Structures are given as C-alpha cells and as structure tokens.
Amino acid sequence: MAIGNADALIYPNNIDIHIGSIQIVRQSSIVTLDNEEALTNALQEKEITITVDLNIGEAKAQLLTCDLTYDYVKINSAYTT
C-alpha cells in the first residue's frame, strides 16, 4: 500500500524486495527460495530490515515501526473506520 501511495513515478514491474539479505521479490515477481529456513530465521530476528527497491533512482527513505503481533492485528481488524 505504501508503495502505491509513494510520491514517485512507479514502474510496477521493476520492484525488488529483500528481507535482510534474502531477495523475496525480483522485478515484481515472487522469488522461489532455495532455503526457506533462512527466511524463517531472518524473520525471527529482533530487528528486521525490509528493503524495497523501486529501481527508479538513488533517493532513500527509512521507516521504523513496531512488532505487529497477532493481538494487535486482531484488535485493529475488529472495527471499521
């Protein structure tokens, strides 16, 4: 959702996404992983870096967020705005 709302010209077929050092999306297609256990381990770290590369230039942004636990998602899905 955030990518679609970015104030940038987006080329939807050029997006790459990494979780830590593991590429999970290449040119907007899901990457078949050779080692899913490595991704599971990366997602269990205390801090996780998710990199979204729009492949449109050199600008960078950083976002810090918190853990979205099951209860957090459950509570926030229980109402409409």
Biopython code that builds the backbone (N, CA, C, O; Angstrom):
import numpy as np
from Bio.PDB.StructureBuilder import StructureBuilder

atoms = [
    (1, "MET", "N", (0.819, -1.167, 0.000)),
    (1, "MET", "CA", (0.000, 0.000, 0.000)),
    (1, "MET", "C", (0.871, 1.242, 0.000)),
    (1, "MET", "O", (0.585, 2.206, -0.710)),
    (2, "ALA", "N", (1.924, 1.224, 0.787)),
    (2, "ALA", "CA", (2.797, 2.389, 0.876)),
    (2, "ALA", "C", (3.490, 2.668, -0.452)),
    (2, "ALA", "O", (3.698, 3.825, -0.818)),
    (3, "ILE", "N", (3.845, 1.608, -1.171)),
    (3, "ILE", "CA", (4.496, 1.813, -2.467)),
    (3, "ILE", "C", (3.544, 2.538, -3.405)),
    (3, "ILE", "O", (3.950, 3.474, -4.094)),
    (4, "GLY", "N", (2.306, 2.126, -3.438)),
    (4, "GLY", "CA", (1.319, 2.758, -4.308)),
    (4, "GLY", "C", (1.021, 4.188, -3.942)),
    (4, "GLY", "O", (0.608, 4.973, -4.796)),
    (5, "ASN", "N", (1.225, 4.546, -2.683)),
    (5, "ASN", "CA", (0.974, 5.915, -2.225)),
    (5, "ASN", "C", (2.225, 6.781, -2.231)),
    (5, "ASN", "O", (2.173, 7.950, -1.850)),
    (6, "ALA", "N", (3.343, 6.216, -2.659)),
    (6, "ALA", "CA", (4.589, 6.984, -2.683)),
    (6, "ALA", "C", (4.479, 8.114, -3.699)),
    (6, "ALA", "O", (3.852, 7.970, -4.749)),
    (7, "ASP", "N", (5.090, 9.217, -3.370)),
    (7, "ASP", "CA", (5.098, 10.368, -4.269)),
    (7, "ASP", "C", (6.245, 10.202, -5.266)),
    (7, "ASP", "O", (7.192, 10.987, -5.285)),
    (8, "ALA", "N", (6.134, 9.160, -6.092)),
    (8, "ALA", "CA", (7.174, 8.847, -7.072)),
    (8, "ALA", "C", (6.519, 8.155, -8.255)),
    (8, "ALA", "O", (5.468, 7.530, -8.118)),
    (9, "LEU", "N", (7.138, 8.270, -9.396)),
    (9, "LEU", "CA", (6.684, 7.553, -10.576)),
    (9, "LEU", "C", (7.115, 6.101, -10.415)),
    (9, "LEU", "O", (8.308, 5.799, -10.414)),
    (10, "ILE", "N", (6.153, 5.213, -10.282)),
    (10, "ILE", "CA", (6.426, 3.804, -10.018)),
    (10, "ILE", "C", (6.272, 2.999, -11.306)),
    (10, "ILE", "O", (5.308, 3.170, -12.051)),
    (11, "TYR", "N", (7.231, 2.129, -11.547)),
    (11, "TYR", "CA", (7.136, 1.156, -12.639)),
    (11, "TYR", "C", (6.859, -0.192, -11.973)),
    (11, "TYR", "O", (7.783, -0.848, -11.493)),
    (12, "PRO", "N", (5.602, -0.603, -11.944)),
    (12, "PRO", "CA", (5.204, -1.764, -11.147)),
    (12, "PRO", "C", (5.955, -3.060, -11.459)),
    (12, "PRO", "O", (6.034, -3.935, -10.597)),
    (13, "ASN", "N", (6.497, -3.205, -12.641)),
    (13, "ASN", "CA", (7.186, -4.440, -12.979)),
    (13, "ASN", "C", (8.663, -4.435, -12.620)),
    (13, "ASN", "O", (9.369, -5.393, -12.935)),
    (14, "ASN", "N", (9.149, -3.382, -11.969)),
    (14, "ASN", "CA", (10.575, -3.252, -11.663)),
    (14, "ASN", "C", (10.907, -3.322, -10.178)),
    (14, "ASN", "O", (12.045, -3.047, -9.800)),
    (15, "ILE", "N", (9.973, -3.673, -9.343)),
    (15, "ILE", "CA", (10.174, -3.609, -7.896)),
    (15, "ILE", "C", (10.894, -4.851, -7.380)),
    (15, "ILE", "O", (10.532, -5.977, -7.720)),
    (16, "ASP", "N", (11.918, -4.632, -6.553)),
    (16, "ASP", "CA", (12.650, -5.699, -5.874)),
    (16, "ASP", "C", (12.456, -5.529, -4.369)),
    (16, "ASP", "O", (12.451, -4.406, -3.865)),
    (17, "ILE", "N", (12.297, -6.635, -3.656)),
    (17, "ILE", "CA", (12.126, -6.580, -2.202)),
    (17, "ILE", "C", (13.031, -7.622, -1.558)),
    (17, "ILE", "O", (13.100, -8.771, -1.994)),
    (18, "HIS", "N", (13.728, -7.186, -0.503)),
    (18, "HIS", "CA", (14.594, -8.070, 0.283)),
    (18, "HIS", "C", (14.144, -8.037, 1.743)),
    (18, "HIS", "O", (13.724, -6.995, 2.245)),
    (19, "ILE", "N", (14.232, -9.160, 2.406)),
    (19, "ILE", "CA", (14.117, -9.230, 3.861)),
    (19, "ILE", "C", (15.505, -9.621, 4.341)),
    (19, "ILE", "O", (15.966, -10.741, 4.120)),
    (20, "GLY", "N", (16.159, -8.678, 5.001)),
    (20, "GLY", "CA", (17.570, -8.871, 5.319)),
    (20, "GLY", "C", (18.328, -8.971, 4.012)),
    (20, "GLY", "O", (18.198, -8.099, 3.153)),
    (21, "SER", "N", (19.110, -10.011, 3.849)),
    (21, "SER", "CA", (19.865, -10.194, 2.613)),
    (21, "SER", "C", (19.154, -11.119, 1.625)),
    (21, "SER", "O", (19.694, -11.430, 0.563)),
    (22, "ILE", "N", (17.948, -11.554, 1.972)),
    (22, "ILE", "CA", (17.234, -12.540, 1.155)),
    (22, "ILE", "C", (16.253, -11.838, 0.222)),
    (22, "ILE", "O", (15.336, -11.153, 0.674)),
    (23, "GLN", "N", (16.450, -12.012, -1.067)),
    (23, "GLN", "CA", (15.540, -11.399, -2.043)),
    (23, "GLN", "C", (14.286, -12.262, -2.143)),
    (23, "GLN", "O", (14.356, -13.459, -2.419)),
    (24, "ILE", "N", (13.126, -11.620, -1.911)),
    (24, "ILE", "CA", (11.859, -12.347, -1.975)),
    (24, "ILE", "C", (11.020, -11.933, -3.183)),
    (24, "ILE", "O", (10.106, -12.656, -3.580)),
    (25, "VAL", "N", (11.327, -10.761, -3.776)),
    (25, "VAL", "CA", (10.634, -10.286, -4.972)),
    (25, "VAL", "C", (11.681, -9.747, -5.936)),
    (25, "VAL", "O", (12.530, -8.944, -5.548)),
    (26, "ARG", "N", (11.624, -10.186, -7.195)),
    (26, "ARG", "CA", (12.523, -9.704, -8.241)),
    (26, "ARG", "C", (11.668, -9.276, -9.423)),
    (26, "ARG", "O", (10.901, -10.070, -9.968)),
    (27, "GLN", "N", (11.804, -8.025, -9.811)),
    (27, "GLN", "CA", (11.030, -7.453, -10.905)),
    (27, "GLN", "C", (9.540, -7.763, -10.723)),
    (27, "GLN", "O", (8.849, -8.179, -11.654)),
    (28, "SER", "N", (9.074, -7.545, -9.488)),
    (28, "SER", "CA", (7.675, -7.678, -9.083)),
    (28, "SER", "C", (7.142, -9.101, -9.104)),
    (28, "SER", "O", (5.930, -9.301, -9.031)),
    (29, "SER", "N", (8.014, -10.088, -9.202)),
    (29, "SER", "CA", (7.606, -11.494, -9.146)),
    (29, "SER", "C", (8.216, -12.151, -7.917)),
    (29, "SER", "O", (9.360, -11.874, -7.557)),
    (30, "ILE", "N", (7.452, -13.015, -7.284)),
    (30, "ILE", "CA", (7.932, -13.716, -6.099)),
    (30, "ILE", "C", (9.085, -14.632, -6.483)),
    (30, "ILE", "O", (9.020, -15.358, -7.475)),
    (31, "VAL", "N", (10.131, -14.584, -5.684)),
    (31, "VAL", "CA", (11.322, -15.401, -5.906)),
    (31, "VAL", "C", (11.125, -16.764, -5.241)),
    (31, "VAL", "O", (10.706, -16.840, -4.086)),
    (32, "THR", "N", (11.425, -17.826, -5.965)),
    (32, "THR", "CA", (11.423, -19.156, -5.373)),
    (32, "THR", "C", (12.684, -19.293, -4.538)),
    (32, "THR", "O", (13.795, -19.139, -5.044)),
    (33, "LEU", "N", (12.507, -19.581, -3.273)),
    (33, "LEU", "CA", (13.643, -19.646, -2.353)),
    (33, "LEU", "C", (14.261, -21.031, -2.335)),
    (33, "LEU", "O", (13.555, -22.040, -2.318)),
    (34, "ASP", "N", (15.589, -21.072, -2.340)),
    (34, "ASP", "CA", (16.310, -22.324, -2.205)),
    (34, "ASP", "C", (16.329, -22.781, -0.751)),
    (34, "ASP", "O", (16.403, -23.975, -0.459)),
    (35, "ASN", "N", (16.259, -21.793, 0.167)),
    (35, "ASN", "CA", (16.382, -22.098, 1.588)),
    (35, "ASN", "C", (15.346, -21.292, 2.362)),
    (35, "ASN", "O", (15.634, -20.190, 2.828)),
    (36, "GLU", "N", (14.146, -21.839, 2.498)),
    (36, "GLU", "CA", (13.092, -21.135, 3.229)),
    (36, "GLU", "C", (13.428, -21.001, 4.710)),
    (36, "GLU", "O", (12.951, -20.077, 5.370)),
    (37, "GLU", "N", (14.227, -21.895, 5.231)),
    (37, "GLU", "CA", (14.620, -21.823, 6.639)),
    (37, "GLU", "C", (15.397, -20.541, 6.921)),
    (37, "GLU", "O", (15.260, -19.966, 8.001)),
    (38, "ALA", "N", (16.206, -20.086, 5.973)),
    (38, "ALA", "CA", (16.961, -18.843, 6.152)),
    (38, "ALA", "C", (16.002, -17.667, 6.291)),
    (38, "ALA", "O", (16.240, -16.772, 7.103)),
    (39, "LEU", "N", (14.922, -17.654, 5.514)),
    (39, "LEU", "CA", (13.932, -16.583, 5.623)),
    (39, "LEU", "C", (13.211, -16.660, 6.968)),
    (39, "LEU", "O", (12.999, -15.638, 7.620)),
    (40, "THR", "N", (12.839, -17.862, 7.377)),
    (40, "THR", "CA", (12.191, -18.035, 8.683)),
    (40, "THR", "C", (13.091, -17.504, 9.792)),
    (40, "THR", "O", (12.624, -16.816, 10.699)),
    (41, "ASN", "N", (14.370, -17.821, 9.720)),
    (41, "ASN", "CA", (15.320, -17.343, 10.736)),
    (41, "ASN", "C", (15.446, -15.826, 10.689)),
    (41, "ASN", "O", (15.500, -15.177, 11.734)),
    (42, "ALA", "N", (15.493, -15.259, 9.495)),
    (42, "ALA", "CA", (15.611, -13.800, 9.358)),
    (42, "ALA", "C", (14.403, -13.101, 9.974)),
    (42, "ALA", "O", (14.542, -12.040, 10.582)),
    (43, "LEU", "N", (13.223, -13.690, 9.821)),
    (43, "LEU", "CA", (12.005, -13.081, 10.351)),
    (43, "LEU", "C", (11.883, -13.223, 11.869)),
    (43, "LEU", "O", (11.039, -12.571, 12.484)),
    (44, "GLN", "N", (12.699, -14.048, 12.463)),
    (44, "GLN", "CA", (12.663, -14.220, 13.912)),
    (44, "GLN", "C", (13.666, -13.324, 14.633)),
    (44, "GLN", "O", (13.725, -13.329, 15.863)),
    (45, "GLU", "N", (14.445, -12.564, 13.891)),
    (45, "GLU", "CA", (15.411, -11.647, 14.499)),
    (45, "GLU", "C", (14.679, -10.527, 15.243)),
    (45, "GLU", "O", (13.527, -10.219, 14.938)),
    (46, "LYS", "N", (15.353, -9.930, 16.210)),
    (46, "LYS", "CA", (14.765, -8.822, 16.966)),
    (46, "LYS", "C", (14.534, -7.614, 16.060)),
    (46, "LYS", "O", (13.518, -6.929, 16.183)),
    (47, "GLU", "N", (15.472, -7.354, 15.155)),
    (47, "GLU", "CA", (15.332, -6.265, 14.187)),
    (47, "GLU", "C", (15.403, -6.854, 12.784)),
    (47, "GLU", "O", (16.287, -7.654, 12.477)),
    (48, "ILE", "N", (14.470, -6.453, 11.946)),
    (48, "ILE", "CA", (14.384, -6.965, 10.581)),
    (48, "ILE", "C", (14.454, -5.783, 9.629)),
    (48, "ILE", "O", (13.738, -4.796, 9.796)),
    (49, "THR", "N", (15.316, -5.887, 8.635)),
    (49, "THR", "CA", (15.404, -4.860, 7.606)),
    (49, "THR", "C", (14.679, -5.363, 6.364)),
    (49, "THR", "O", (14.995, -6.424, 5.825)),
    (50, "ILE", "N", (13.699, -4.576, 5.921)),
    (50, "ILE", "CA", (12.982, -4.870, 4.688)),
    (50, "ILE", "C", (13.351, -3.769, 3.709)),
    (50, "ILE", "O", (13.119, -2.589, 3.973)),
    (51, "THR", "N", (13.924, -4.156, 2.583)),
    (51, "THR", "CA", (14.348, -3.196, 1.573)),
    (51, "THR", "C", (13.437, -3.314, 0.360)),
    (51, "THR", "O", (13.269, -4.392, -0.210)),
    (52, "VAL", "N", (12.855, -2.184, -0.023)),
    (52, "VAL", "CA", (12.021, -2.108, -1.223)),
    (52, "VAL", "C", (12.762, -1.222, -2.214)),
    (52, "VAL", "O", (12.942, -0.027, -1.975)),
    (53, "ASP", "N", (13.188, -1.805, -3.315)),
    (53, "ASP", "CA", (13.915, -1.053, -4.346)),
    (53, "ASP", "C", (12.978, -0.855, -5.531)),
    (53, "ASP", "O", (12.590, -1.812, -6.202)),
    (54, "LEU", "N", (12.621, 0.404, -5.777)),
    (54, "LEU", "CA", (11.734, 0.730, -6.895)),
    (54, "LEU", "C", (12.487, 0.785, -8.212)),
    (54, "LEU", "O", (11.878, 0.848, -9.280)),
    (55, "ASN", "N", (13.824, 0.761, -8.137)),
    (55, "ASN", "CA", (14.685, 0.803, -9.322)),
    (55, "ASN", "C", (14.381, 2.011, -10.210)),
    (55, "ASN", "O", (14.268, 1.896, -11.431)),
    (56, "ILE", "N", (14.251, 3.181, -9.557)),
    (56, "ILE", "CA", (13.968, 4.397, -10.318)),
    (56, "ILE", "C", (14.931, 5.532, -10.009)),
    (56, "ILE", "O", (14.769, 6.631, -10.538)),
    (57, "GLY", "N", (15.929, 5.293, -9.166)),
    (57, "GLY", "CA", (16.858, 6.373, -8.844)),
    (57, "GLY", "C", (17.619, 6.087, -7.574)),
    (57, "GLY", "O", (17.667, 4.951, -7.102)),
    (58, "GLU", "N", (18.218, 7.138, -7.021)),
    (58, "GLU", "CA", (19.107, 6.996, -5.878)),
    (58, "GLU", "C", (18.526, 7.482, -4.554)),
    (58, "GLU", "O", (19.208, 7.382, -3.534)),
    (59, "ALA", "N", (17.312, 7.998, -4.519)),
    (59, "ALA", "CA", (16.728, 8.505, -3.277)),
    (59, "ALA", "C", (16.500, 7.360, -2.293)),
    (59, "ALA", "O", (16.290, 6.215, -2.693)),
    (60, "LYS", "N", (16.544, 7.687, -0.997)),
    (60, "LYS", "CA", (16.340, 6.686, 0.043)),
    (60, "LYS", "C", (15.440, 7.250, 1.129)),
    (60, "LYS", "O", (15.376, 8.462, 1.336)),
    (61, "ALA", "N", (14.758, 6.368, 1.807)),
    (61, "ALA", "CA", (13.949, 6.734, 2.966)),
    (61, "ALA", "C", (14.039, 5.590, 3.963)),
    (61, "ALA", "O", (14.302, 4.446, 3.591)),
    (62, "GLN", "N", (13.819, 5.908, 5.222)),
    (62, "GLN", "CA", (13.869, 4.899, 6.267)),
    (62, "GLN", "C", (12.630, 5.036, 7.124)),
    (62, "GLN", "O", (12.193, 6.147, 7.423)),
    (63, "LEU", "N", (12.064, 3.910, 7.519)),
    (63, "LEU", "CA", (10.876, 3.875, 8.358)),
    (63, "LEU", "C", (11.144, 2.929, 9.512)),
    (63, "LEU", "O", (11.631, 1.817, 9.309)),
    (64, "LEU", "N", (10.836, 3.353, 10.688)),
    (64, "LEU", "CA", (10.937, 2.489, 11.864)),
    (64, "LEU", "C", (9.524, 2.169, 12.310)),
    (64, "LEU", "O", (8.659, 3.044, 12.340)),
    (65, "THR", "N", (9.294, 0.925, 12.651)),
    (65, "THR", "CA", (7.966, 0.505, 13.074)),
    (65, "THR", "C", (8.087, -0.456, 14.240)),
    (65, "THR", "O", (9.190, -0.729, 14.715)),
    (66, "CYS", "N", (6.963, -0.967, 14.701)),
    (66, "CYS", "CA", (6.980, -1.883, 15.832)),
    (66, "CYS", "C", (6.423, -3.238, 15.404)),
    (66, "CYS", "O", (5.933, -3.408, 14.288)),
    (67, "ASP", "N", (6.513, -4.173, 16.304)),
    (67, "ASP", "CA", (6.023, -5.524, 16.079)),
    (67, "ASP", "C", (4.505, -5.498, 15.912)),
    (67, "ASP", "O", (3.790, -4.947, 16.749)),
    (68, "LEU", "N", (4.024, -6.092, 14.837)),
    (68, "LEU", "CA", (2.586, -6.215, 14.644)),
    (68, "LEU", "C", (2.177, -7.622, 15.073)),
    (68, "LEU", "O", (2.058, -8.532, 14.252)),
    (69, "THR", "N", (1.968, -7.774, 16.367)),
    (69, "THR", "CA", (1.633, -9.086, 16.906)),
    (69, "THR", "C", (0.240, -9.510, 16.479)),
    (69, "THR", "O", (-0.534, -8.700, 15.969)),
    (70, "TYR", "N", (-0.072, -10.764, 16.687)),
    (70, "TYR", "CA", (-1.389, -11.302, 16.358)),
    (70, "TYR", "C", (-2.482, -10.494, 17.046)),
    (70, "TYR", "O", (-3.469, -10.121, 16.412)),
    (71, "ASP", "N", (-2.314, -10.218, 18.348)),
    (71, "ASP", "CA", (-3.349, -9.472, 19.082)),
    (71, "ASP", "C", (-3.528, -8.055, 18.537)),
    (71, "ASP", "O", (-4.655, -7.569, 18.456)),
    (72, "TYR", "N", (-2.443, -7.390, 18.164)),
    (72, "TYR", "CA", (-2.532, -6.045, 17.594)),
    (72, "TYR", "C", (-3.371, -6.072, 16.310)),
    (72, "TYR", "O", (-4.266, -5.246, 16.129)),
    (73, "VAL", "N", (-3.080, -7.006, 15.443)),
    (73, "VAL", "CA", (-3.826, -7.114, 14.182)),
    (73, "VAL", "C", (-5.273, -7.481, 14.455)),
    (73, "VAL", "O", (-6.177, -6.936, 13.823)),
    (74, "LYS", "N", (-5.508, -8.397, 15.387)),
    (74, "LYS", "CA", (-6.870, -8.830, 15.731)),
    (74, "LYS", "C", (-7.701, -7.663, 16.253)),
    (74, "LYS", "O", (-8.836, -7.467, 15.818)),
    (75, "ILE", "N", (-7.145, -6.889, 17.180)),
    (75, "ILE", "CA", (-7.864, -5.748, 17.749)),
    (75, "ILE", "C", (-8.188, -4.723, 16.671)),
    (75, "ILE", "O", (-9.304, -4.207, 16.618)),
    (76, "ASN", "N", (-7.223, -4.428, 15.818)),
    (76, "ASN", "CA", (-7.437, -3.398, 14.800)),
    (76, "ASN", "C", (-8.295, -3.862, 13.631)),
    (76, "ASN", "O", (-8.772, -3.037, 12.852)),
    (77, "SER", "N", (-8.494, -5.148, 13.497)),
    (77, "SER", "CA", (-9.365, -5.634, 12.432)),
    (77, "SER", "C", (-10.822, -5.765, 12.901)),
    (77, "SER", "O", (-11.709, -6.072, 12.105)),
    (78, "ALA", "N", (-11.056, -5.535, 14.181)),
    (78, "ALA", "CA", (-12.383, -5.722, 14.751)),
    (78, "ALA", "C", (-13.317, -4.531, 14.564)),
    (78, "ALA", "O", (-14.480, -4.582, 14.964)),
    (79, "TYR", "N", (-12.818, -3.481, 13.969)),
    (79, "TYR", "CA", (-13.677, -2.312, 13.743)),
    (79, "TYR", "C", (-13.405, -1.731, 12.369)),
    (79, "TYR", "O", (-12.380, -2.020, 11.751)),
    (80, "THR", "N", (-14.323, -0.918, 11.899)),
    (80, "THR", "CA", (-14.127, -0.240, 10.615)),
    (80, "THR", "C", (-14.049, 1.252, 10.868)),
    (80, "THR", "O", (-14.573, 1.761, 11.858)),
    (81, "THR", "N", (-13.386, 1.941, 9.958)),
    (81, "THR", "CA", (-13.256, 3.388, 10.127)),
    (81, "THR", "C", (-14.035, 4.105, 9.065)),
    (81, "THR", "O", (-14.052, 5.335, 9.035)),
]
sb = StructureBuilder()
sb.init_structure("model")
sb.init_model(0)
sb.init_chain("A")
sb.init_seg("    ")
for serial, (resi, resn, name, xyz) in enumerate(atoms, 1):
    if name == "N":
        sb.init_residue(resn, " ", resi, " ")
    sb.init_atom(name, np.array(xyz, "f"), 0.0, 1.0, " ", f" {name:<3s}", serial, name[0])
structure = sb.get_structure()
